[in-house]
Amino acid sequence: MALTVMLLNGTSFRGGCCRHKVLLSLLGPFLSNSKLYSSYRRPGAEPENKLSWQNADFSFKKGIDHLKTQLGLLKKETQDYLLGPGGHPLSQHLLEQTKVLWQFRSQEDLNEWVTSSDVEIGGKSKIYLKLGRNNQAALLYGTLNTEVPRDGETKYSGYCSMRSRPAVGSFNRKKYYDWSNFNSLYLRVRGDGRPWMVNIYTDPYFSHQKDDLYSYFMFTRGGPYWEEIKIPFSKFFLSSRGRVQDNQHPVWLDKTLGFTIGDKVDGPFQLEIDFIGLLKDRAHREEFAYETYDKN
């Protein structure tokens, strides 16, 4: 306990910005009071003289249960790394032609995604996500409104999007997707004829990459029939600050997938998604579908 108090008092946090993040992630399950993490004080309230760690309520039972859960996840990740994804032999993984990433059959499948719209900047568009008929697909629907908020700063409005949550491994580690064995994205969707932008977000390593986004415009045909869409990775273009850049073969290991509608047409929209998967098309050998140029 004395060691824990000393660590929380800040004597070990001064060594670097990353050390205290790791420590807090490990001690998080032991703490049932959120005052340790927040410095917010209600206006007009008297400042507390106690140190932040003195308000923490330690729960060793929660910590032990959390540790068991994370060790179980770490064991599964180790087995998948040694054997292959899903516990299959590594040779079978190398010969794999298709792979389903997301399939929408329950509320748990929907919980892996989050929705957003221009409401965050004062807009009036609305978006909803629920299970489709017979719980066989994800139904993304809402209303697009291009009215610009009267804040004196915003110039454009009218978008809605759905984005997958970042994958998290054991002990809150960032988990990476390995799509290097495939060359195409494969979707089964049913739209209403409106165009959508399929986005692949990457976790940038440098500040000048913070606006990088791999995008592809998906045009739905509408009607009662489902359509299967194959999107080669070479068709994604890298847009950064409004420019189209030359593409490095996209084997992005740290990524989230998203769908955005913003065609500047007011009115309702609807998109059903059965599943999202990967495909290895041996007949497709194109590396980049757009013109390239040399960077200075």
ZIPE-V613013 format. One line per field, one symbol per residue. ss: DSSP state (@ for helix, = for strand, . for the rest). Layout:
ss: ???
This chain:
ss: .@@@@@@@....@@@.@@@@@@@@@@@@@@=..@@@...............@@@@..=.@@@@@@@@@@@@@@@@@@@@@@@@.@@@..@@@@@...======...@@@@..=====@@@@....======.@@@..=======...............=====...=.@@@.=.........========...========....@@@...=======.......======@@@.====..===.........=======.....=============.................
